[in-house]
Amino acid sequence: MPNILIQQNIPLAPFTTFHIGGPAKFFAEVSSEKNLSEALDFAREKNLKIFILSGGSNVLISDDGFDGLVIKINDAENRKQSGIKLSGENIECWSGESLASVVKFVAENSLAGLEWAAGIPGTIGGAVRGNAGAFGEEMANVVESVKVCEILKNSKVCGMDYKPVPANSLEICKILTKEACGFSYRNSIFKKNKNLIILSAKLRLEKGDQEKIKNKIKEFLEKRTKSQPKGFSAGSFFQNPVVKNQKLLEQFEKDTGSKAREGKIPAGWLIDESGFRGKKIGGVMISEKHSNFIVNTGNGTAQDVVMLASIIKQKLREEFNVQLKEEVQYVGF
Ligand SMILES: Cc1cc2nc3c(=O)[nH]c(=O)nc-3n(C[C@H](O)[C@H](O)[C@H](O)COP(=O)(O)OP(=O)(O)OC[C@H]3O[C@@H](n4cnc5c(N)ncnc54)[C@H](O)[C@@H]3O)c2cc1C
């Protein structure tokens, strides 16, 4: 029997920034590799699908919930000993540490390179997996290596088949170099290989001036407050698409005075052009402040979100021949 608490029929909405989602059939909160190993053993014994939930800031969980074991990775039990370790200009973070606490930690230690991440909700694990980024920077710029647990279980995680079983899943811990993580725009090997659970990450930063670091953090936080809505959301809902239509690129650059980076146009601008700003379906709406934010106005459902997202995708395909791709991870659909 596991030492960790495994609960049943736990509503997932409160564990997400969208505040949407039905119950997990089984639910375990873990804060160490040992806890995680126990949770995986439980799933193996019961032949359950698993889903790793961290900060819940990049997920849309189905109204029916998740019919398996949700493993919620929390921050370390004892932060001083195991959560964030400092070694010269490098830090090693347990995956469940919040990005906010890591940004604060590095600033307090006069380390520069992560200021842009201030205000991004969620954890180190979630940020590495999605190669989170903002203001032209991204996790790939600071990650040196990532410690992972590869599940070799003949079971399923969100529909993905796993390979055959070892006795103890954590026996196949391995360290991936940054190159092996296959980072690209909001993407990594972890998005493709769902049998990899991120345990911790080593980040390489640079010695800097503490006051300058803190001022930069303040600046980035202010920019966020100005451009992003408050309330329940999962951040930018769609990835910024690469647009081939030259006319559209020119129109974007003319209207905004900004250059399209690597042929990408902000999804929010396209959604706005299609007249969706403020559009409501059920209890969700396109934010008036930022058109790539779908906001839950209080009683929104996953079904409302999916409907709104599909209408937007269809309209953008018809109007601009652009195919939007969700940045947010759908769970339990
Ligand atoms: C208001 C707001 C603003 C945001 N701004 C930004 C922004 O500027 N830039 C940006 O990139 N994102 C942004 N986001 C999105 C989100 O915060 C990031 O994607 C964040 O990194 C997700 O981390 P999380 O811990 O919440 O992951 P979760 O939402 O818990 O999980 C997301 C996915 O990652 C997987 N996952 C989580 N932890 C692990 C792990 N340890 N191992 C393997 N897989 C794992 C989950 O299974 C799931 O598929 C924003 C979100 C909100 C609500």
The ligand as an ORCA input file, in Angstrom:
! r2SCAN-3c Opt
* xyz 0 1
  C      -2.572     34.433    -16.724
  C      -1.650     33.482    -17.424
  C      -0.552     33.966    -18.090
  C       0.315     33.097    -18.763
  N       1.400     33.607    -19.399
  C       2.229     32.771    -20.054
  C       3.386     33.289    -20.738
  O       3.671     34.475    -20.750
  N       4.171     32.404    -21.393
  C       3.930     31.061    -21.397
  O       4.690     30.314    -21.998
  N       2.851     30.559    -20.770
  C       2.003     31.364    -20.091
  N       0.917     30.855    -19.448
  C       0.623     29.415    -19.543
  C       1.191     28.580    -18.365
  O       1.363     29.367    -17.208
  C       2.524     27.945    -18.705
  O       2.381     27.126    -19.826
  C       3.103     27.127    -17.538
  O       4.437     26.842    -17.807
  C       2.350     25.813    -17.288
  O       2.869     25.208    -16.115
  P       1.961     24.401    -15.106
  O       2.837     23.928    -13.997
  O       0.772     25.181    -14.698
  O       1.512     23.177    -16.024
  P       0.107     22.416    -16.024
  O      -0.944     23.325    -16.524
  O      -0.130     21.747    -14.719
  O       0.395     21.293    -17.108
  C       0.530     21.643    -18.463
  C       1.025     20.413    -19.233
  O       2.343     20.094    -18.796
  C       2.394     18.755    -18.305
  N       3.284     18.753    -17.142
  C       3.222     19.545    -16.047
  N       4.211     19.234    -15.200
  C       4.912     18.228    -15.769
  C       6.037     17.463    -15.379
  N       6.665     17.658    -14.206
  N       6.485     16.489    -16.211
  C       5.857     16.257    -17.405
  N       4.768     16.946    -17.836
  C       4.314     17.923    -17.015
  C       0.956     18.410    -17.922
  O       0.750     17.015    -17.974
  C       0.181     19.161    -18.982
  O       0.136     18.414    -20.159
  C       0.047     31.699    -18.766
  C      -1.076     31.207    -18.085
  C      -1.911     32.088    -17.410
  C      -3.097     31.534    -16.674
*
